[in-house]
Amino acid sequence: MASITEPAYPAARRAAANVHRHLQEHIASALLEARKKPAALPDPEIIESVIDAAFWSSLRREEERTPILSLAIVAPDQVENPIRFERPLPLASQALTRVAPAVERPGIHLAVWPASGDLVVWGATRHLPPLCFVLEVIAPGLLVVKQSPGEPTGKYVNIAVLQGEEIKIVDQHAATVPDCPDLLLSLLGLESHYEPAGSVNVLIQLAVSMRAHGRGGLLLVVPSSSDNWLESIVQPILYSVAPFSALERLMQADEGEQSRRSWQDELRRAVDLIAGVTAVDGATVITDTYEMLAFGAKIVRRKGSQQVLRVMLTEPIEGSEPMIVEPTQLGGTRHLSSAQFVYDQRDAIALVASQDGRFTVFAWSPCDDIVHAHRIETLLL
């Protein structure tokens, strides 16, 4: 296939088999359900070659910059209005590094497909067929394998994360865990079977934005129908605000309005504003209808409640097993106070971003009668 000048990247072959299995299952399901024609299924050898070339490209430098790029395995006749190169580029790290600046912005992909017995980069595209293989180079040695949305309004779903020799394959069956939060269902690409999908997507955008600012943050999502959450907050709240309802108003727009670029830009600004204030010491509080009520709030154990001593920790990665741990093992004050808040306010959830990139969702599990900590940073890359 590709002309490889570097030594083989050992993790590529191991990851390729798992990624191929995942794509095969989803594409077969889409064909049975008579959805829009999905992307062609690439062979494991093609997947391996793309991962290999992307890995070595991630270790190169072009004008003192690390390449940030996205590769999609897609045939020219499966995309609309692509940029086609008169002379396709070889799938090799040097060529990828040189052209990376052209596709650095989100949503633009270098398109890879076999031609005359070799894998080549035949062009660039913003449009992909459903369930297409996509590989993003995030940082040196850090790659994320994704698949394009199965529906026009959907989102990319992570399949695997490779960092050096470490491979994390996303466990799609993690959604079968009892009391699995809607946020996790959506990140696993299963929100189409659950309601309300739009609400879940907003929480994902908030989570991504919180993680992106890199300062750490804590977001509490409380019921709009109750003010019981105040029993777990030190009074007075230093930064209590008149309900900020910009995000709530945007989510009440109809589908036609939500498809407009102006609406999407306004939503992004509202999300970034709320995510930004989560970096302030204390917790930001929003309702389940997305009104922001306060930030910088200090969490306290509810009067008469016990101290939370254990939580169940899971990560939606194949081979990962649930563990019962002390809250202090998860991180610092944000994690401990979040676990206590959810223990006391069981109809709320807490989203915690760490400065090191970890991201945890705390939710009460009635089935297990315990606070459940879901580690989801692998799904947010």
WOZI-V833546 format. One record per backbone hydrogen bond with DSSP energy under -1.0 kcal/mol. CO is the residue of the C=O (numbers start at 1). NH is the residue of the N-H. If there is no record, write none. Layout:
co/nh
CO/NH
CO/NH
This chain:
co/nh
9/12
10/14
11/15
12/16
13/17
15/19
16/20
17/21
18/22
19/23
20/24
21/25
22/26
23/27
24/28
25/29
26/30
27/31
28/32
29/33
30/35
31/34
43/47
44/48
45/49
46/50
47/51
48/52
49/53
50/54
51/55
52/56
53/57
54/58
57/60
62/65
65/62
69/137
70/110
71/135
72/74
72/112
75/78
76/79
83/124
89/121
90/92
92/96
93/97
94/98
95/99
96/100
99/102
100/103
105/108
109/125
110/72
111/122
112/74
113/120
115/118
118/115
119/91
120/113
121/89
122/85
123/111
124/83
125/109
130/39
132/148
133/73
134/146
135/71
136/144
139/142
141/164
142/138
142/139
143/162
144/136
145/159
145/160
146/134
147/157
148/131
151/154
157/147
159/170
160/145
161/168
162/143
163/166
166/163
168/161
169/318
171/174
173/176
174/177
177/180
181/185
182/186
183/187
184/188
185/190
186/189
190/193
191/194
196/200
197/201
198/202
199/203
200/204
201/205
202/206
203/207
204/208
205/209
206/210
207/211
208/212
209/213
217/353
218/284
219/351
220/286
221/349
222/288
227/230
228/231
229/232
230/233
232/300
237/240
239/295
244/292
245/249
246/250
247/251
250/253
254/258
255/259
257/260
260/264
261/265
262/266
263/267
264/268
265/269
266/270
267/271
268/272
269/273
270/274
271/275
272/276
273/277
276/279
277/280
283/297
284/220
285/293
285/294
286/222
287/290
291/287
292/244
293/241
294/285
297/283
298/234
302/305
311/325
312/373
313/323
314/375
315/317
316/171
317/320
323/313
325/311
326/329
327/330
332/336
333/337
334/338
335/339
336/340
337/341
338/342
339/343
340/344
341/345
345/348
349/221
350/362
351/219
352/360
353/217
354/357
358/354
359/376
360/352
361/374
362/350
363/372
365/369
365/370
370/365
371/312
372/363
373/314
374/361
376/379
